[in-house]
Amino acid sequence: MSEQNLPERLMILAYSASVVAMASYTLWLYAMGSYLDLLVPMFVTLLLLTALLMHHSQSLNPAIPSAILLFSTYIVVLASMYHQPTTSLIWLGLPIAAAFLLLPLWAALCLNIICIPTLWLLPSPNAISPSFMVGYFALVLLFALPPWEHARRSALLRATDPNDSDCNAYHIDTLKERLHNEYQRAAMLNKRLAVLVLHLPQLDMAAEQFGPRAQHALLTALCSEVNNHCRDYDLLGRAGSATFWLVLPDTSESSALLVRERLQRALSRCVLVETGQLEAHISVCLPCQNESFERYVQRLEARTGVS
């Protein structure tokens, strides 16, 4: 799991709550007269405030504020345990949980294993005891179970569901399988076959500037318009992040060009709130005579979608 998988409101709440919690902790240390321990919490408070402001910026990579939040969680917990040896070791669960929430599974596992040598620098005698190390590994594995199960279920769903997870189109594996069947059918029955390669240049821009909701609206609009203006046995599949293949069985080159013009007119009439008029670059790709299926797929994958 990473920040991209977490809801936007939840991430804003996490950044805001971390700033409030760290500022409150700094004020509490000031009120208690622990002036020597104020430096790290004050620095981390400024870091978290910076991460919150960076998260609202549309031009920055969302991984940067996420990394700042994770780094701040580790540094404040380890610094508190270093300066105050009586601090309960249970607080180590906070950065471990943050790692599994903000990083992919294997990255979080590697990070928590790499941090083990730093625990030996803690003045607390319990930090190097065998029972603590066993508990630490058990806690890491416990936090790793939910994202591992989520990844396993997602892989199982992708293996059994022929549709793409983000739109009403075939998944790339199912698309290639169906295309292979149509390719063999056209070769055996001496039929025509054509594929339209559709590219959405607005997709990445919509995700960066307006978030995943605008990206989903673009994908939904494209699939809806294409499915409404095609035959029932035509196959629409997502071949890449912003690229789709429309498989047209029993279709000659001239007919494919007519379908292309019809789709371009239909898509140009589709206007979205965030991105405006829907733009799609559509090109036609036909198999050559005596061309192998693997070579044909390579030519399809090399297409940029620019007509």
C-alpha positions in Angstrom: 0.0 0.0 0.0 1.2 3.5 -0.8 -0.1 7.0 -0.6 -1.7 6.7 -4.0 -3.9 3.9 -2.6 -5.1 6.0 0.3 -8.1 8.4 0.0 -7.2 12.1 -0.4 -9.2 13.2 2.7 -7.5 10.5 4.8 -4.0 11.8 3.7 -4.9 15.4 4.5 -6.2 14.2 7.9 -3.0 12.3 8.6 -0.8 15.3 7.7 -2.9 17.7 9.7 -3.1 15.4 12.7 0.6 14.8 12.7 1.3 18.6 12.7 -1.2 19.1 15.6 0.2 16.2 17.6 3.9 17.2 17.1 3.1 20.9 18.0 1.3 19.8 21.1 4.2 17.5 22.1 6.6 20.4 21.6 4.5 22.7 23.8 4.2 20.0 26.4 8.0 19.7 26.5 8.3 23.5 26.8 5.8 23.5 29.7 7.6 20.7 31.5 10.9 22.6 31.2 12.6 20.0 29.0 14.4 22.5 26.9 17.2 20.2 25.8 14.6 17.9 24.2 12.8 20.7 22.2 15.1 20.8 19.2 14.0 17.6 17.5 10.2 18.1 18.0 10.4 21.7 16.8 12.3 20.6 13.7 9.9 17.8 13.0 6.9 20.1 13.4 8.3 22.4 10.7 9.0 19.3 8.5 5.4 18.1 8.9 4.0 21.6 8.2 6.1 21.7 5.0 4.8 18.2 4.1 1.2 19.4 4.5 1.8 22.4 2.3 3.6 20.3 -0.3 0.7 17.8 -0.3 -1.6 20.5 -1.5 0.7 21.5 -4.3 -0.3 20.0 -7.7 3.1 20.3 -9.3 5.1 18.1 -6.8 5.4 14.4 -6.7 3.1 13.1 -3.9 5.8 10.7 -2.8 7.9 13.7 -1.4 5.5 14.7 1.4 4.9 11.1 2.1 8.6 10.5 2.6 8.9 13.5 4.8 6.0 12.2 7.0 7.6 8.8 7.3 11.1 10.2 8.0 9.6 12.5 10.7 7.8 9.6 12.4 11.0 7.6 12.6 13.2 10.4 13.8 10.9 11.7 16.5 10.3 8.2 18.0 14.0 7.2 17.9 15.1 10.6 19.3 12.6 10.4 22.1 13.8 6.9 23.0 17.4 8.0 22.9 17.0 11.1 25.1 14.5 9.4 27.4 15.5 5.8 28.0 12.4 5.2 30.1 10.2 5.6 27.1 8.2 2.5 26.4 9.4 0.5 23.5 5.8 0.1 22.3 6.1 3.5 20.6 8.3 1.8 17.9 5.0 0.4 16.5 4.1 3.9 15.3 6.9 4.2 12.6 6.5 0.6 11.7 2.8 1.1 11.0 3.5 4.3 9.1 6.0 2.5 6.9 3.4 -0.1 5.9 0.8 2.5 5.2 2.9 4.8 3.1 5.2 2.4 1.3 4.8 -0.8 -0.8 5.0 -4.0 1.1 8.6 -5.0 0.3 9.9 -1.5 0.7 8.4 -1.3 4.2 9.8 -4.7 5.1 13.3 -3.7 3.9 13.2 -0.3 5.7 12.2 -1.9 9.1 14.9 -4.5 8.7 17.5 -1.8 7.9 16.5 0.1 11.0 17.4 -2.8 13.3 21.1 -1.7 13.7 19.9 1.8 14.9 18.1 0.1 17.8 21.4 -1.0 19.2 22.4 2.6 19.7 19.5 3.2 22.1 20.5 3.6 25.7 17.6 1.5 26.9 18.8 -2.0 28.0 15.6 -3.6 26.8 16.4 -2.6 23.2 19.0 -5.2 22.7 17.4 -8.1 24.6 16.4 -11.2 22.7 12.8 -11.0 23.8 12.6 -7.4 22.4 14.1 -8.5 19.0 11.6 -11.4 18.8 8.7 -9.0 19.6 10.0 -6.5 17.0 10.1 -9.0 14.2 6.7 -10.3 15.3 5.3 -6.8 15.1 6.8 -6.2 11.7 5.3 -9.4 10.4 1.9 -8.6 12.0 1.8 -5.2 10.2 2.9 -6.9 6.9 0.0 -9.3 6.9 -2.8 -6.9 5.9 -1.0 -5.4 2.8 0.2 -8.9 1.9 -3.3 -10.3 2.0 -4.6 -7.2 0.0 -1.9 -7.8 -2.6 -2.8 -11.5 -2.8 -6.5 -10.8 -3.2 -5.7 -8.1 -5.9 -3.6 -10.6 -7.8 -6.3 -13.2 -7.6 -8.9 -10.7 -8.8 -6.7 -9.7 -11.7 -6.2 -13.3 -12.6 -10.0 -14.0 -12.6 -11.5 -10.7 -13.7 -11.2 -10.1 -17.5 -11.9 -6.3 -17.1 -9.5 -3.5 -16.2 -9.8 -2.3 -12.6 -10.2 1.3 -13.5 -12.6 1.3 -16.5 -15.0 -0.7 -18.6 -12.4 -2.3 -20.8 -10.6 -5.6 -21.0 -7.4 -6.1 -19.0 -4.2 -6.3 -21.0 -3.8 -10.1 -20.6 -7.4 -10.8 -21.6 -7.1 -8.3 -24.5 -4.1 -10.1 -25.9 -5.8 -13.4 -25.5 -8.9 -12.3 -27.3 -6.8 -10.5 -30.0 -4.9 -13.7 -30.5 -8.1 -15.6 -31.1 -9.4 -13.1 -33.6 -6.0 -13.1 -35.3 -6.1 -16.9 -35.7 -9.8 -16.8 -36.8 -9.0 -14.1 -39.5 -6.0 -16.2 -40.8 -8.0 -19.4 -41.0 -11.2 -18.0 -42.6 -9.3 -15.4 -44.7 -11.1 -12.6 -43.0 -10.0 -9.0 -42.4 -8.9 -7.7 -39.0 -8.1 -4.2 -37.8 -7.1 -2.6 -34.5 -7.5 1.0 -33.6 -4.9 2.3 -31.1 -6.4 5.1 -29.0 -4.2 7.3 -26.9 -5.4 9.8 -24.2 -2.8 12.6 -23.9 -4.8 14.3 -21.2 -4.8 11.4 -18.8 -1.4 12.0 -17.0 -2.1 15.7 -16.8 -5.5 15.1 -15.3 -4.1 12.9 -12.6 -1.4 15.4 -11.7 -3.5 18.5 -11.7 -7.0 17.3 -10.7 -6.4 14.0 -8.9 -7.6 10.4 -9.5 -11.2 11.5 -9.8 -10.6 13.4 -13.0 -8.5 10.6 -14.3 -11.3 8.1 -13.6 -13.8 10.5 -15.4 -11.6 10.6 -18.5 -11.4 6.8 -18.6 -15.1 6.4 -18.0 -16.0 8.9 -20.8 -13.7 7.3 -23.3 -15.0 3.7 -22.7 -18.6 4.8 -22.7 -18.3 6.7 -26.0 -16.3 3.9 -27.7 -18.7 1.2 -26.5 -21.8 3.2 -27.7 -20.4 3.8 -31.2 -19.1 0.3 -31.9 -20.5 -3.1 -32.7 -21.3 -5.6 -29.9 -18.5 -8.0 -30.9 -15.8 -5.3 -31.1 -13.3 -5.6 -28.3 -12.0 -2.6 -26.3 -9.1 -3.2 -24.0 -6.6 -1.1 -22.0 -3.1 -1.8 -23.4 -1.3 0.8 -21.2 -1.8 3.6 -18.7 -3.3 5.9 -21.4 -3.5 3.6 -24.4 -6.4 1.4 -25.5 -6.8 -1.1 -28.3 -10.1 -1.4 -30.2 -10.1 -4.8 -32.0 -12.4 -4.7 -35.1 -13.1 -8.2 -36.5 -14.2 -8.6 -40.1 -13.1 -5.0 -40.8 -11.1 -3.7 -43.7 -8.8 -0.7 -43.7 -11.4 1.6 -45.3 -14.0 0.5 -42.7 -11.5 1.0 -39.9 -10.9 4.5 -41.1 -14.6 5.2 -41.1 -14.8 3.9 -37.5 -11.9 6.1 -36.6 -13.6 9.2 -38.0 -16.8 8.4 -36.2 -15.1 7.9 -32.9 -13.1 11.1 -33.2 -16.3 13.1 -33.9 -18.1 11.4 -30.9 -15.1 11.9 -28.5 -14.7 15.6 -29.6 -18.3 16.3 -28.5 -17.6 14.9 -25.0 -16.7 17.8 -22.6 -15.6 17.2 -19.0 -15.6 19.7 -16.2 -12.0 19.6 -15.2 -10.2 18.8 -18.5 -12.6 20.3 -21.1 -13.0 18.7 -24.5 -11.9 15.1 -24.6 -8.8 14.6 -26.8 -7.9 11.2 -28.3 -5.3 10.3 -30.8 -6.4 7.3 -32.9 -4.4 5.4 -35.4 -5.2 2.3 -37.5 -3.0 -0.8 -37.4 -3.6 -3.8 -39.7 -1.7 -7.1 -39.7 0.5 -7.6 -42.7 0.4 -10.7 -44.9 2.2 -13.7 -43.4 3.0 -11.6 -40.3 3.3 -13.5 -37.0 1.1 -12.6 -34.1 4.1 -11.7 -31.9 5.4 -9.3 -34.5 1.9 -7.7 -34.9 1.6 -7.2 -31.1 5.1 -5.6 -31.1 3.9 -3.1 -33.8 0.8 -2.4 -31.8 2.8 -1.8 -28.6 5.2 0.6 -30.5 2.3 2.8 -31.6 2.0 6.1 -29.7 -1.6 6.6 -30.7 -0.7 9.8 -32.7 -2.4 9.8 -36.0 
